Amino acid sequence: MAEMDVVMPMAVPVLMVVVMLMVVAMMMMPVVMIVFMAVHLHLSVSASANRTHHAASKSLIRISSPPCGISFPPPQSGQGSSR
């Protein structure tokens, strides 16, 4: 029996590898885009909620603070200073 040597040019395996990599990349692209959009949406909602929280907290702090630096309660009758 004679040996049958099939000589395959080097370009065929390289082309197959390139095509397989392209197929894998094209299959991954929608998944990457969906994950990116979900993370972006989550971060934008979180940032918006954080800004809203800080705006409300600052206004409540301003409302509850006294207008001057130090304030004392008014003296009760009979306990005031005798000036």
Steps between C-alpha positions, in 0.01 A plus 500: 500500500622834412500778753268784423651822615259787493687825509291776648625850444568703816249766401199271558554443877583868549184599315296260713641648820426853381144408405442328835632801690273731300196282574580497872553877501171560319317276749654682796419850374126505589574356846764764567268776379213381722725478806649844428156658462372335820801619701474850351128518584562375854775756559296787360200411720727464804666834432163669456370356828821604674470858371136514609588369845778755548282787378225403746747450784665837445168684491385325819827589672458863394139508619576347840806713576463818704554828313790601726803318631396447864150525637384448855144427602322798661520504880197380692331729749705550811815353351623786286810704574451783750629795302 
